[in-house]
Every structure is written in structure tokens, then in C-alpha cells.
Amino acid sequence: MKTPLGLLLTASGAGLLYVGYQKHNEVGESVGRFFTGTNSTETKLFLLGGVVCVLIGLGLLGMVKLTKNGPKK
């Protein structure tokens, strides 16, 4: 059960990162960033959500060691 969920979260996270990157490069976002010095909340949430989903997905797939001593047996 962990493998399909891990794949789904990793793929969803990659999609969120892609959308966040595209929003980061939009003209309106660039103008807003020029005046405010920061990205919009929506862009930040896409990027943050993408990173979180990818990390959790990779953790479920066993590609990222989440604990110091490894899994308990």
C-alpha cells in the first residue's frame, strides 16, 4: 500500500513544483515581485506543497531515510 501512495505523492508533488515554477515566471508575478520583493502567497504554497509531497512520497518509497537509526524491525 505504501508504494502506490508514494508514487502518487511524488508525482503530485512534481506537478505542484512545475505549476509553482511556471507561476513564478509569469509577467504579473514578476511585476508584483518587483514592487513587493516577494512572490505571491499562491506561488509560495504551490512550491512548498510540492516539496512536502515529494519528500513524503520519496519517504514512503524508501528513498529518503527519515529516521536516524532506520526502520525498526
C-alpha positions as CSV (number, residue, x, y, z in Angstrom):
1,M,0.0,0.0,0.0
2,K,2.9,2.4,0.6
3,T,4.3,2.1,-2.9
4,P,1.2,3.4,-4.8
5,L,0.7,6.2,-2.3
6,G,4.4,7.1,-2.5
7,L,4.3,7.2,-6.3
8,L,1.1,9.3,-6.2
9,L,2.5,11.8,-3.8
10,T,5.8,12.1,-5.6
11,A,4.1,12.6,-9.0
12,S,1.6,15.1,-7.4
13,G,4.5,17.0,-5.8
14,A,6.4,17.2,-9.1
15,G,3.3,18.6,-10.7
16,L,2.9,21.2,-7.9
17,L,6.5,22.2,-8.3
18,Y,6.1,22.6,-12.0
19,V,3.0,24.8,-11.6
20,G,4.7,26.8,-8.9
21,Y,7.7,27.3,-11.2
22,Q,5.5,28.4,-14.1
23,K,3.7,30.9,-11.8
24,H,7.0,32.2,-10.6
25,N,8.0,33.1,-14.1
26,E,4.7,34.8,-15.1
27,V,4.8,38.5,-16.1
28,G,2.2,39.5,-13.4
29,E,4.2,37.7,-10.8
30,S,7.4,39.5,-11.9
31,V,5.7,42.9,-11.6
32,G,4.4,42.1,-8.2
33,R,7.8,40.8,-7.1
34,F,9.4,44.0,-8.3
35,F,7.2,46.1,-6.1
36,T,6.9,43.8,-3.1
37,G,10.2,42.0,-3.2
38,T,8.5,38.6,-2.7
39,N,6.4,36.0,-4.5
40,S,2.6,35.8,-4.1
41,T,1.2,33.6,-1.5
42,E,-0.3,31.3,-4.1
43,T,3.2,30.7,-5.7
44,K,4.7,30.0,-2.3
45,L,2.0,27.5,-1.5
46,F,2.5,25.6,-4.8
47,L,6.2,25.4,-4.3
48,L,6.0,24.5,-0.6
49,G,3.3,21.9,-1.2
50,G,5.3,20.4,-4.0
51,V,8.4,20.0,-1.8
52,V,6.4,18.5,1.0
53,C,4.6,16.0,-1.3
54,V,7.8,14.9,-3.0
55,L,9.6,14.4,0.3
56,I,6.7,12.4,1.9
57,G,6.3,10.4,-1.4
58,L,10.0,9.5,-1.5
59,G,10.0,8.7,2.2
60,L,7.1,6.2,1.6
61,L,9.1,4.7,-1.3
62,G,12.1,4.3,1.0
63,M,14.3,6.6,-1.0
64,V,14.8,9.1,1.8
65,K,15.9,8.0,5.3
66,L,13.5,9.7,7.6
67,T,14.8,8.3,10.9
68,K,18.2,8.4,12.4
69,N,18.6,4.7,13.0
70,G,16.4,3.4,10.1
71,P,13.2,1.5,10.3
72,K,12.5,-0.7,13.4
73,K,12.3,-4.4,12.8
